[in-house]
Amino acid sequence: MATALRRRDLYDALEALAPLALAEDWDNVGVLIDPFGGDAIERVLLAIDLNEAVADEAIGWGADAIVAYHPPIFAGVKRLTPATAQGRTLLRLIGAGVPVYSPHTALDAAVGGMAEWLASAFGECAMLAPITPCARRPLDSSVGQGRMGLLTTAISLETAISRVKAHLGLQHVRVATAARHSATRIDGGDSAHAPAAIERVAVCPGAGGALLSKVQGMDLLLTGELRHHDLLAHVGAGTSVILTDHSASERGYLPVLAQRLGPRLPGVSLRVSSRDVEPLVSR
C-alpha cells in the first residue's frame, strides 16, 4: 500500500516548481494557513482568488489543501471576524483544517511559470527573457518578473489578438492600437499605409504597470490591467497594448500547474476550481 502524501510533500512540490526565493520582496508567499488537523493530502484545489465561493467548494469537495495564486492574506491582518468576507473565508478554512499555500510572484518568475506561459500566447519566441531578472539569483538570467522577446515569425496585430483570446479562452479583450499598427491614417491624409508587424513583445500577468514601464522599443504589450495614463504613454511611443482584465491573464495557467504538479504528487487528486471566476464581466 502506497504511503499517503503529507502537507510537506505538497509544499516541497510547489517549491520545486516555483522557489519562494524568486518572489518579490513585497509579496506574501508560501504557507499562509497551516491549521491543526490531519496531515494527509489526497485532494488539492487550485484557484487564482480564494473567496467565500472557493472556500465552500473546497470544503464541500473535501479538499485537504488549497493552492491560491493570489495571497488571501496580504497586508497585515489585525483581526479575524465573520464581519468581513476575508474573515469568514479564513475562519471557515481554519475550522475545517484546510491549509492554504500561495506561490504568486514566485510562480510568475519561475522557468515554465505563469509569465512564460502568457508569452507563449503569441507563438515561438526567440531570446525570451525576464523583464527584471531576480535579484536573489543574479547569475541566473532565466528567472525573474515578466517576459520579453522577439517572435520567430512576425505577425499582425489582429493575429496577435486572436492568439491571445484562444490561449486564454476569452471572447473579448481590450486593445489600444498604436498608429503604426493601424491601416488608417490619423493625420488627415488620404492614403492608407500597411500596418507595421508585431515582432517584439512583452508580457506581465495581472497588473503590469510598474513592470512594463521598464521596457522600451516593444511592438506589443500584454497584461491584465494598466492605468489610463500608462496606457496612453505606451501607445504614444508606438506600442500597442492588449488588456485582458487582471485575473483573466492568469487563470488559464491553473490547468498547466495541475499538470506539472501531478507527477510530483502521485495519487493526489488536483482540481481547478469551478467557482473561481473573473469578477468583471461584459454586459
Secondary structure, 3 states (H helix, E strand, C coil): CCCCEEHHHHHHHHHHHCCHHHCCCCCCCEEEECCCCCCEECEEEEECCCCHHHHHHHHHHCCCEEEECCCCCCCCCCCCCCCCHHHHHHHHHHHHCCCEEECHHHHHHCCCCHHHHHHHHHCCEEEEECCEECCCCCCCCCCEECEEEEEEEEECHHHHHHHHHHHHCCCCCEEECCHHHCCCCCCCCCCCCCCCCEEEEEEEEEECHHHHCCCCCCCEEEEEECCHHHHHHHHHCCCEEEECCCHHHCHHHHHHHHHHHHHHCCCCEEEECCCCCCCCCCC
